[in-house]
Amino acid sequence: MQECCWPILSPKVQTHVYIVMILRRDKVFTQYNKFNPFEKEIWLSTPTMHGEEMEYVKSAVENNWVSTVGENINEAERIAAEKVGCKYAVGLSCGTDALHLCMKLANVHAGDRVASSDLTFVASTNPITYEGGVPVFIDSEYQTWNMDPEALEKALEIYPEIKVVVVANLYGTPAKLSEIQDVCKKASKKNGGREILIVEDAAESLGASYRGKQTGTFGTYNAISFNGNKIITGSAGGMLLTDDLEAANKARKWSTQSREAAPWYQHEESGFNYRMSNIIAGFVRGQFPHLEEHIAQKKAIYIRYKEGFKGLPVQMNPYDVENSEPNFWLSCMLLEPDAMCPQARDDFHAVYRPEKGKTCPTEILEILAKYNAEGRPIWKPLSQQPLYRHCAFVTKYGYGRATTNAYIAGGGHNVGLDIFDRGLCLPSDNKMAPDEQDKIIEIIRACFQ
């Protein structure tokens, strides 16, 4: 219970909740008092270096290629395109920059409606607004937690003017990408053949595949990220991926302030300082050979959690077993509704009321923090963010806002919000030892007692 939450409760309720929480915590920590907090924090996900990275960085420094040109950039782009299975990769300073240039390539202009995943990080959608676009948020489905193709189909019926769809692959799990492609093709035919472009936000899913095809190739334009917590990292950096040479060259030009081919600095359109540096590219180049190794380690963590939670009223973040192979970047869990103790959140705080045999994400995260282990809430749906509460939200049933009518029984169901309420991200660092993960599993199991 955070002190700043007390004013929303009466003094009598405050005292009751405080006493119950102390008893609850004493029960958990007494039962497992053989455990001390981890001496070193168990992180959600941190970079894993192997040595080759520094060799490439050292070479760049020694040869004075530390700007936005050099062998590391050329090789990192070549390796990325080859690995993912696209023709061209453009190295940029971050994944958000890649998504921004995707929006420009897709000709998003002021006032254009753009369909976007709702349950994702804000960087998936902010680039839409950089170009003046207006997001239309699409609800998730439970099988992958990603964009629901049925909800997208409904949105394209409601807003037939939509010409771009941004789909994110949450926590390394591919969305139903082929189905989303089919929905866009079907809607395109209805609209007289006007193409609906897909932009795939594969920032979290590098190395994952859907129906045998790597993520980052399902859109006309796609983005990946090498942020510090990703499956492989450059400490920063990202790439735009495409099969269109003209688009790749246009992105390179835009990313270097749109300089024209002149003997002086000639500029005929606005550009950006988005190009990846040769230093960051050195890290990325050295990381790529270890991608499969990192995926295998992350998958082992996922499986250990899944086995360790057997018998608990929870499930791991799911994926389409028949069609997809995630990169298992983050392991997450979802509590069954009947296993949830009361929990309430506002825009900044969370409060819960402990109950015997039940728990909630807020309690689990608090107790993990007591043991020096880092977990995180699931991404809060963007349609629920103050920044985007004015934007449309569509479920497979239609408009997703204002669906609780006082005079009509029933109402809509927000899948993404439900996952946010009942889910959490677990410590998933690939340097976490099995015995450390076993301890985390036991701590979480105790929360349900």
C-alpha positions in Angstrom: 0.0 0.0 0.0 1.5 3.3 -1.0 1.1 6.2 1.4 -0.2 8.5 -1.3 -3.2 6.2 -1.8 -4.6 6.6 1.7 -6.7 9.7 1.0 -9.1 7.7 -1.2 -10.0 5.5 1.8 -11.9 6.2 5.0 -9.8 6.0 8.2 -11.7 2.9 9.3 -11.0 1.2 5.9 -7.4 2.4 5.9 -6.8 0.7 9.3 -8.5 -2.5 8.2 -6.6 -2.8 4.9 -3.3 -2.0 6.6 -3.7 -4.7 9.3 -4.8 -7.3 6.7 -1.9 -6.5 4.5 0.6 -6.8 7.3 -0.8 -10.1 8.3 -0.8 -11.2 4.7 2.8 -10.2 4.1 3.9 -11.8 7.4 2.3 -15.1 6.2 4.2 -15.0 2.9 7.5 -14.1 4.3 7.3 -16.3 7.4 6.5 -19.3 5.2 9.6 -18.7 3.1 11.9 -17.1 5.7 14.6 -19.5 4.6 14.9 -17.1 1.7 16.8 -13.9 2.0 16.4 -11.1 -0.7 18.6 -11.7 -3.7 22.0 -10.1 -3.1 22.0 -8.8 -6.7 18.8 -7.7 -8.2 17.1 -10.1 -10.6 16.2 -7.9 -13.5 13.4 -8.0 -16.0 15.7 -8.1 -19.0 19.2 -6.7 -19.4 21.9 -6.7 -22.1 24.1 -9.8 -22.4 27.5 -9.1 -23.9 29.8 -11.7 -25.4 33.1 -9.9 -26.4 32.8 -9.6 -30.2 30.9 -6.4 -29.7 33.9 -4.6 -28.2 36.1 -5.8 -31.0 33.9 -4.1 -33.6 33.6 -1.0 -31.5 37.3 -0.8 -30.9 37.9 -1.1 -34.7 35.6 1.8 -35.3 37.3 3.9 -32.7 40.8 3.0 -33.9 39.9 3.8 -37.5 38.1 7.0 -36.5 34.8 5.8 -38.0 32.6 6.9 -35.1 30.0 8.9 -37.0 27.0 7.6 -39.1 29.0 5.9 -41.8 31.3 2.9 -41.6 31.8 -0.9 -42.0 29.8 -1.7 -38.9 26.7 0.0 -40.2 27.0 -1.7 -43.6 27.5 -5.1 -42.1 24.8 -4.7 -39.4 22.3 -3.8 -42.1 23.4 -6.7 -44.3 23.2 -9.2 -41.5 19.8 -8.0 -40.3 18.3 -8.2 -43.8 19.7 -11.7 -44.3 18.6 -12.9 -40.9 15.1 -11.5 -41.1 14.6 -12.4 -44.8 14.0 -9.0 -46.3 15.9 -7.2 -49.1 16.9 -4.0 -47.3 17.6 -2.8 -43.8 18.2 0.8 -42.8 20.1 1.4 -39.5 18.6 4.1 -37.4 19.1 5.5 -33.9 16.1 3.7 -32.4 13.0 1.6 -33.3 10.8 4.6 -32.8 12.6 6.5 -35.5 12.1 3.5 -37.8 8.4 3.6 -37.1 8.3 7.3 -37.8 9.9 6.8 -41.2 7.5 4.0 -41.9 4.7 6.5 -41.3 6.2 8.9 -43.8 6.8 6.2 -46.4 3.1 5.1 -45.9 2.1 8.7 -46.7 0.3 9.3 -43.4 -0.8 13.0 -43.4 -2.7 15.3 -41.0 -6.1 13.9 -40.2 -5.6 10.4 -41.6 -7.0 7.7 -39.5 -4.5 4.9 -38.8 -5.4 1.6 -37.2 -3.0 0.6 -34.4 -2.6 -2.1 -31.8 -4.0 -1.0 -28.4 -2.1 -3.3 -26.0 1.5 -2.1 -26.7 4.1 0.4 -25.7 3.3 4.0 -26.7 6.2 4.1 -29.2 4.1 1.9 -31.5 1.6 4.7 -31.9 3.3 8.0 -31.2 4.9 8.1 -34.7 1.4 8.2 -36.2 0.9 11.5 -34.5 4.3 12.8 -35.5 2.8 13.0 -39.0 -0.6 14.3 -37.8 -2.3 11.0 -38.1 -5.2 10.0 -35.8 -4.9 6.6 -34.1 -7.8 4.1 -34.1 -7.0 1.6 -31.5 -7.8 -2.1 -32.1 -8.5 -4.5 -29.3 -6.5 -7.6 -28.6 -7.5 -11.3 -28.7 -6.6 -13.8 -26.0 -4.7 -16.4 -28.1 -1.7 -14.1 -28.6 -2.6 -10.9 -26.7 -2.1 -9.0 -30.0 -4.3 -7.2 -32.5 -7.6 -9.1 -33.0 -8.1 -9.6 -36.8 -11.9 -9.6 -36.2 -11.7 -6.2 -34.4 -9.5 -4.9 -37.2 -12.1 -6.0 -39.8 -14.8 -4.2 -37.8 -12.7 -1.0 -37.6 -12.1 -1.1 -41.4 -15.9 -1.3 -41.8 -16.5 1.6 -39.5 -13.6 3.7 -40.9 -13.2 2.6 -44.6 -10.8 5.6 -45.1 -8.1 3.8 -43.1 -5.1 3.2 -45.3 -2.5 2.1 -42.8 -2.5 -0.6 -40.1 0.3 -0.7 -37.4 0.5 -4.1 -35.7 2.8 -4.8 -32.8 4.1 -8.3 -31.7 3.8 -8.1 -27.9 6.6 -9.5 -25.7 8.1 -11.4 -28.6 4.9 -13.2 -29.7 3.8 -12.8 -33.3 0.3 -11.5 -33.9 -2.0 -13.4 -36.3 -0.1 -11.7 -39.1 -1.4 -13.7 -42.0 -5.0 -13.2 -40.9 -4.4 -9.5 -40.5 -3.0 -9.4 -44.1 -6.1 -11.2 -45.3 -8.4 -8.7 -43.5 -6.5 -5.8 -45.2 -6.7 -7.4 -48.6 -10.5 -8.1 -48.2 -11.1 -4.5 -47.1 -9.0 -3.2 -50.0 -11.2 -5.0 -52.5 -14.3 -3.5 -51.0 -12.8 -0.1 -51.3 -12.2 -0.3 -55.0 -8.7 -1.8 -54.8 -7.2 1.0 -52.7 -4.3 -0.7 -50.9 -4.2 -0.8 -47.1 -0.5 -0.9 -46.0 0.7 -2.8 -43.0 3.5 -1.5 -40.8 4.8 -4.3 -38.6 6.2 -3.2 -35.2 8.6 -6.1 -34.6 10.6 -4.2 -32.0 10.0 -6.9 -29.4 10.0 -9.9 -31.7 13.3 -10.1 -33.6 13.9 -13.8 -34.4 10.3 -14.8 -33.9 8.4 -16.4 -36.8 4.8 -16.9 -38.0 4.0 -19.7 -40.4 7.7 -20.2 -41.1 8.3 -16.5 -41.9 10.3 -14.2 -39.7 8.5 -11.2 -38.1 9.6 -7.9 -39.6 8.6 -9.0 -43.1 4.8 -9.0 -43.0 4.4 -5.3 -43.6 5.3 -3.2 -46.5 7.5 -1.3 -44.0 8.6 -2.8 -40.7 10.7 -1.8 -37.7 12.9 -3.6 -35.2 14.6 -2.3 -32.1 18.0 -2.8 -30.4 17.2 -1.0 -27.2 19.1 -2.1 -24.1 16.5 -4.6 -22.9 15.8 -6.3 -26.2 16.7 -9.8 -27.3 19.9 -8.5 -28.8 21.0 -4.9 -28.3 23.2 -2.1 -29.5 22.5 -0.2 -26.2 20.2 1.8 -28.6 19.4 1.6 -32.3 16.8 0.2 -34.6 16.2 -0.6 -38.2 13.6 -0.1 -40.9 13.1 -3.2 -43.0 11.5 -3.4 -46.4 11.7 -5.1 -49.8 11.4 -1.7 -51.6 14.7 -0.3 -52.7 13.3 3.2 -53.4 11.7 3.3 -49.9 15.0 2.1 -48.2 17.0 4.9 -50.0 14.3 7.4 -49.2 14.6 6.4 -45.5 18.4 6.7 -45.6 18.0 10.2 -47.1 15.4 11.4 -44.5 17.6 9.9 -41.7 20.5 12.1 -42.6 18.7 15.5 -42.8 17.6 14.9 -46.4 20.8 16.1 -47.9 20.7 16.3 -51.7 23.4 15.2 -54.1 25.2 18.5 -54.4 28.8 19.7 -53.6 27.4 21.7 -50.7 24.7 21.1 -48.2 21.5 21.3 -50.3 18.1 20.5 -48.7 14.8 20.4 -50.5 12.7 18.7 -47.9 12.7 18.3 -44.1 14.9 15.5 -42.7 15.9 14.0 -39.4 19.1 13.1 -37.5 18.0 9.5 -37.2 21.0 7.5 -38.7 22.6 4.8 -36.6 26.1 5.5 -35.5 29.0 3.2 -36.4 29.6 2.6 -32.7 26.1 1.4 -32.0 26.3 -0.7 -35.2 29.4 -2.4 -33.8 27.4 -3.6 -30.8 24.6 -4.8 -33.0 27.0 -6.5 -35.4 28.6 -8.4 -32.5 25.2 -9.4 -31.0 23.6 -10.9 -34.1 25.6 -14.2 -34.0 24.1 -14.8 -30.5 20.4 -14.2 -31.4 19.5 -17.9 -31.4 21.4 -18.5 -28.2 19.5 -15.7 -26.5 16.2 -17.0 -27.8 16.9 -20.5 -26.5 17.8 -19.1 -23.0 14.6 -17.0 -23.0 12.5 -20.0 -24.0 14.1 -22.1 -21.2 13.0 -19.4 -18.8 9.4 -19.5 -20.2 9.2 -23.3 -19.9 10.6 -23.3 -16.4 7.9 -20.8 -15.3 5.2 -22.8 -17.1 6.2 -26.0 -15.3 6.7 -24.2 -12.0 3.2 -22.7 -12.0 1.4 -25.9 -12.6 -1.6 -26.2 -10.3 -1.9 -22.4 -9.9 -4.9 -20.6 -11.4 -2.6 -18.8 -13.9 -1.5 -19.1 -17.5 1.6 -17.9 -19.3 1.5 -15.4 -22.1 0.1 -17.5 -24.9 1.0 -18.0 -28.5 -0.4 -19.8 -31.5 1.5 -23.1 -31.1 0.6 -24.4 -34.6 1.6 -21.4 -36.5 4.2 -19.3 -34.5 7.4 -19.6 -32.7 8.0 -16.6 -30.4 11.4 -15.3 -29.3 10.1 -15.5 -25.7 11.6 -12.1 -25.0 9.5 -11.6 -21.8 7.7 -14.3 -19.8 4.4 -13.0 -18.5 1.5 -14.5 -16.5 -2.2 -14.0 -16.4 -4.3 -14.7 -13.3 -7.6 -16.4 -13.7 -10.5 -14.1 -12.7 -11.5 -16.2 -9.7 -8.0 -16.0 -8.4 -7.9 -12.2 -8.2 -8.2 -10.4 -4.9 -9.8 -6.9 -5.3 -7.4 -4.5 -7.0 -7.9 -0.9 -8.1 -5.7 1.4 -10.1 -5.8 5.0 -11.1 -3.5 6.8 -13.5 -0.6 6.7 -11.0 -1.3 4.3 -8.1 -2.5 0.9 -7.3 -4.2 -0.5 -4.2 -5.5 -4.0 -3.4 -7.2 -5.9 -0.6 -5.5 -9.2 0.3 -7.6 -12.3 0.4 -6.7 -15.8 1.5 -6.0 -18.1 -1.5 -6.0 -15.1 -3.9 -3.6 -12.5 -5.1 -3.3 -9.9 -7.9 -0.5 -8.4 -10.0 0.0 -5.5 -7.7 0.6 -7.8 -4.7 2.9 -10.1 -6.6 5.0 -7.2 -8.0 5.3 -5.7 -4.5 6.5 -9.0 -3.0 8.9 -9.6 -5.8 10.4 -6.2 -5.2 10.8 -7.1 -1.5 13.0 -9.9 -2.6 15.0 -7.6 -4.9 13.4 -9.0 -8.2 12.1 -6.8 -10.9 8.7 -7.5 -12.5 6.5 -5.1 -14.5 2.8 -4.5 -15.2 1.5 -5.4 -18.6 1.5 -2.5 -21.0 -1.5 -0.3 -20.2 -3.7 -0.2 -23.3 -3.1 3.0 -25.2 -6.9 3.7 -25.5 -6.8 4.1 -21.7 -3.9 6.5 -21.6 -4.7 10.2 -21.0 -2.8 11.1 -24.1 -5.2 9.0 -26.3 -8.5 8.8 -24.5 -10.1 11.0 -27.2 -9.2 8.4 -29.9 -11.5 5.7 -31.2 -11.3 2.2 -29.8 -12.8 -0.8 -31.7 -13.5 -4.3 -30.5 -14.7 -7.2 -32.6 -18.2 -6.1 -31.6 -17.8 -2.5 -32.8 -17.1 0.7 -30.9 -15.4 -0.1 -27.7 -16.1 3.0 -25.7 -19.4 3.9 -23.9 -20.7 0.3 -24.1 -22.1 0.0 -20.5 -25.6 1.2 -21.0 -27.7 1.6 -17.8 -30.9 0.6 -19.6 -29.6 -2.4 -21.6 -28.1 -5.5 -20.0 -24.7 -6.6 -21.1 -22.0 -4.5 -22.6 -18.8 -4.8 -24.4 -15.6 -6.5 -23.3 -12.2 -4.9 -23.5 -9.7 -7.8 -23.9 -6.6 -5.6 -23.7 -7.8 -3.9 -20.5 -8.6 -7.3 -19.0 -5.1 -8.6 -19.7 -3.6 -5.4 -18.2 -5.7 -5.9 -15.1 -4.9 -9.5 -14.5 -1.4 -9.8 -16.0 2.2 -9.0 -15.2 5.7 -9.4 -16.7 8.0 -11.8 -14.8 11.8 -11.5 -14.3 13.1 -12.8 -17.6 16.8 -11.9 -17.7 18.7 -14.6 -19.5 21.5 -14.4 -16.9 19.1 -15.5 -14.2 20.3 -18.8 -12.8 17.8 -21.8 -12.6 17.9 -21.8 -8.8 17.2 -18.0 -8.7 14.2 -18.6 -11.0 13.0 -21.5 -8.8 13.1 -19.1 -5.8 11.0 -16.6 -7.7 8.5 -19.3 -8.6 8.2 -20.3 -4.9 7.7 -16.7 -3.8 4.9 -16.3 -6.4 3.3 -19.6 -5.4 3.2 -18.3 -1.8 1.1 -15.3 -2.9 -1.8 -17.7 -3.6 -1.8 -19.2 -0.1 
